[in-house]
Amino acid sequence: MQPVLLDAADISRWVTRAWWPMLRIGGFAVSAPLVSGAYVPATVKIAFSVGLAFILAPLAPVPDALSIFSGAGALAAVEEVLIGIAIGMVVQLVFEALAFAGQSISMTMGLGFATLVDPQHGADVPVLGQLLTIFGTLSYLAVNGHLVLIASLAASFKSLPIGAANLDRNLLWSIAGWGARVFEAGLLIALPAVIALVIVNLALGVMTRAAPQLNLFGIGFTITLMGGFLVLIVGLDGLMSGVSSLIDSALAAVNEMVASRAAAVH
């Protein structure tokens, strides 16, 4: 058998074919749910980016005139990283909204002091925010959201080709608008519990005004805490429906963003 000889041109071509997809996938690994968590070691993120880049490289056509060491190549590299970050951030904003909703409920019912270390961010968050984040993670995995997101990432190499001017004003505005809608949805998830707890606090205020001898600090905290847990238990079905709907909307938004760019290209 004749030995297979590899020259520098072949190696350079293979490295170039894998380099550009790896940049977009690396940006995706920095912002996507689960993969971007502080509990995931950097070596695992790098191995994930490299392995997925070799798998998706055949789907990512690279212009022959695009050089890694040119000014246009540097701009294209920055653009690829930003595209990957944008695709992952659309869904990551859902988990930020859930943490925001949990924090709003915790502060209203008096659990703001009870915090846990969130492995996703490596910071202290209220326990209800952590609980809603866990609910969101389980729902995200139950609908195979991670696979849907990777499929959207693979489709983006066709709709957002490497080396093209993909980051226009419309794309950035769509991401910003989606972020506003996500936090609005997070506020709507927390709104029933917050309104119920505000009514409880108003009732406690009236009781204190009518009977000043009552120890508000002795009974108010207990009543508010019990009322908060009761509201959460009663509204658990609606809470989970809101979380699932928010995740489905995020995945649909990613697919719509990729599909709309594909229609614009064609």
Stockholm file with secondary structure:
# STOCKHOLM 1.0

chainA/1-266         MQPVLLDAADISRWVTRAWWPMLRIGGFAVSAPLVSGAYVPATVKIAFSVGLAFILAPLAPVPDALSIFSGAGALAAVEEVLIGIAIGMVVQLVFEALAFAGQSISMTMGLGFATLVDPQHGADVPVLGQLLTIFGTLSYLAVNGHLVLIASLAASFKSLPIGAANLDRNLLWSIAGWGARVFEAGLLIALPAVIALVIVNLALGVMTRAAPQLNLFGIGFTITLMGGFLVLIVGLDGLMSGVSSLIDSALAAVNEMVASRAAAVH
#=GR chainA/1-266 SS CCCCCCCHHHHHHHHHHHHHHHHHHHHHHHHSTTTTCTTSCHHHHHHHHHHHHHHHGGGCCCCTTCCTTSHHHHHHHHHHHHHHHHHHHHHHHHHHHHHHHHHHHHHHHTCTTCEEEETTTTEEEEHHHHHHHHHHHHHHHHTTHHHHHHHHHHHHHHHSCTTSCCCCHHHHHHHHHHHHHHHHHHHHHHHHHHHHHHHHHHHHHHHHHHCTTSCHHHHHHHHHHHHHHHHHHHTHHHHHHHHHHHHHHHHHHHHHHHHHHHHHHC
#=GC SS_cons         CCCCCCCHHHHHHHHHHHHHHHHHHHHHHHHSTTTTCTTSCHHHHHHHHHHHHHHHGGGCCCCTTCCTTSHHHHHHHHHHHHHHHHHHHHHHHHHHHHHHHHHHHHHHHTCTTCEEEETTTTEEEEHHHHHHHHHHHHHHHHTTHHHHHHHHHHHHHHHSCTTSCCCCHHHHHHHHHHHHHHHHHHHHHHHHHHHHHHHHHHHHHHHHHHCTTSCHHHHHHHHHHHHHHHHHHHTHHHHHHHHHHHHHHHHHHHHHHHHHHHHHHC
//
